[in-house]
Amino acid sequence: MPRTEAANQRLREAQREKILDAARKVFARKGMDATMGEVAAEASISQGLAYHYFASKDALFQALSQQVLQASTAGLQHVLAMPGTPGERITLLVSRVVESRREHPDIYQLMDQIQSDETTPANLHEHIQRQGQAFYDVLRQLIVEGQATGEVATGDPDQLVIAMVACVVGLSRLSLRNQEQFTRSCPDADILLRMLLVPKTEGSRAPDAHHFGASCSTYALITQPC
């Protein structure tokens, strides 16, 4: 029995995602030196089929980069829209940032390639900068709100944001330069959160990401320069 058009569309979308997943791994390792042949081999498909979905390596790289960056925007908006106190949402945000770096280092290798490669289109560089500013703005807003509720430590909000960003950037650099050490010693989010959150009184329980029933998707909160 012939497949329906809806079934064919689902197959096409699944094949496209398979190619993008393979491309993420290959571009993370090799940057723009990667070839369509290497991507096809990683996806276990023919090179001709890869070209059927993406006209060129540049088109594939653009699609992959946009996928990662769009997911980041959605992740930040999701955190702002979540119920809960500012302190709880900061906990969710930082937990997701740490978790995504622990579970998906290849994404950060890809982002590093995008930023450092001189052939990266200017619009992608600009998009990354906007993403970094969006993360900064979201975290600062939550810090200011959390200081008003007494959940966040006193101090200049901009300095607190920079301190947290520096820690997250350090984790990203460690995952890129020394994956073994990063895997062995990546700190729990609670350690980073001690810089921001006021200690809970005895008998109370600090909020965590699971309190919201939230999980970190493959591309959740892929922010730069973090």
N, C-alpha and C positions, 0 to 999 in steps of 0.2 A: 504493500500500500504506500503510495507516494507521501512524502512528508508535506505538511501544511506550510504555508508561507511563514506562519508564526514560529513553527519549529525550525525552519531554515534560518530565520532571523536570530533565534536563540543560539543556534550553532555558530553563526557568523560572529555574534558578540562574544561567545566563549572563545573562539579562535583568536579574535583580536586581543582579548585579555591575556590569553596564553602567550602571544607574541610580546605584549607589553611587559609581562612578568619576566620573560626571558631577557628582553632588552634591558630591563632594570639591572639585572645581575651582570650582564656583559658590559654595559656602559659604566657601571660602578667600578668594574675592574680596569677598564681600558680607556674610558673617556671617549673622545671623538675618534680615536684610533680604531675603535671597534668597527667591524664590518657586518653587513647584512648576512653574510654567510655564517659568521659566528653566532649571530642572534638566531638564525634559522636552526643551526645545530643545537643550540641550547634549548630551543623549543621543540626539537625533534620533528621538524617539518622541512619541506623543500625550500630552497631559497626563492624559487618562483612564487610559492604561496605567500612568503613573507612580503614580496613585492606586490602581490595582489592586494594586500591590505594597506601597505604603506609604499608610496611611490618612490621613496628614497630614504637613505639613512637619516638625512636631515629632517625629513617629515616624521620619521619614527621618533627621533630624539625630541622634537618639538612636542609631539603628542604625549610622550612619556613625561616630560618636564611639566606640561600643563596639568596632567593628571595628578601628579604629586602636589603641585602648588594649589590647585583647586581644592583638594582634600584638606589641605592645611587651613584654608579659609573657612571651610565648613566646620572643622574641628573647633576653631576659636569661637565661632558664632554659637556652636552648641554649648560650650562651657558657659558663655554669658547668659544663655537662655535657660540653663538648668535651675531648678529650684534649690533652695538652701541658702545658708548664710554666706557672706563673702569668704570667711575662713574655710568653709566646706568646699566652695568652688575653687579657691586657691589650691586646696589639697588635691582636688580632682585634676586641675590643670597640671600641677607639678608631677603628680603621679603618672599621668599619661605621657608627659614629656620624657620622664626617666624610663618608663616602660617601653616606649617606642624605640628609644636608643638601644635598650638592652636586647629587644627582640628582633629589630630590623636594621642592623648596622649597614646593610647594603644600600639602604635609602640615603643614609648620610654620606656614604662614599659617593653616591650619585650626585648629591647636592654639592659636595666638595668639587667634583669634576665640573659641574655646571658653573660654579663660581670662578674656578681657577683657569678654565680653558679659554684662551684668547679668542677662539672661534665661536664661542657661545653668543647667540644673537643678543643685541642690546636690550631688547624687550624682556628677555628672560632675566637678565641682571636687574633690571628695574623692578620686575615682579618680585624677585627675591628680596630686594630692599624693602618693598612695600610690606611683604610678609613679616619681615623682621620688625618693622615699625608697628604692625598690627599686634604682634605678640607683646611688644613693649607696652602699647597702649592698654591692652586688655589686662595685663598683670598690674599695671599702675592703677587702673581704675579699681580693681579688686582690693589692692592694698589700701587705697584711700578709704574705700567703703569699710574694709576690715578694721582700720584704725578707729573709725567712727563707732564701731560696735565693740571695740576693745579686744577683738580677736587677733589683731596684727600688732606687732611691736611698734613702738613709737620710733620716729626717725624720718628723715627726708625720703619721700616715696621714690624719687628718682634714684637715690643712692641704693635703696633696697632693691629696686628692679635691676640695677646694674650688677649688684652683688649676685643675684640669682642668675642673671644671664651669663655672668662670668663662670659660674659653676657649671651651667648647662653646656656652654661652649667648651669648657674643659673636658666634660664627659665625651662630647662629640670628637674632640681632637684625640682623646685617648683611644676611643673605639677605632679610629682610623689608623693610628700609629702603632698601637700595641693591643691588638684584639684579645690576645690571651690574658693579659693583665686586666683589661676591661671586663672580660667575661668572669674572671675570678673575683674581682673586687669592686664591681660597680655598686655604688652605695644605694641603699633603699631611699625612696623619696622622703621618708620621715627625717633622714639626716639633713637633707637640704631644707626641709620645711622648718627646722629649728631656727633658721635665720629670720623667719618671718612671723611665725605664729607664737602667740603668747602661750606659755605652758598651761595645760589644763589643770584644774584643781583635782585633788585626790578623789578618786571615785568616778570621775568623768572619763569618757572615752573619746579620744581624738577621732574626727571623721576620717574616712578613707574613701578611695574611689569606688569600692564595692558597695558602700553605703547608698550609692545612687543607682546600683545595678548597671554601672557603665563598664565597658570594656574597650580596650585600645585596638582599633582596627589597623589594618596593614599600613595605612597612610595617615593615621590620626596625628594631628598636631605636628606636621612636618614644618617646622618654622626655621627661618634663617634670620640673623646669623646664629641662632641658638643650636 
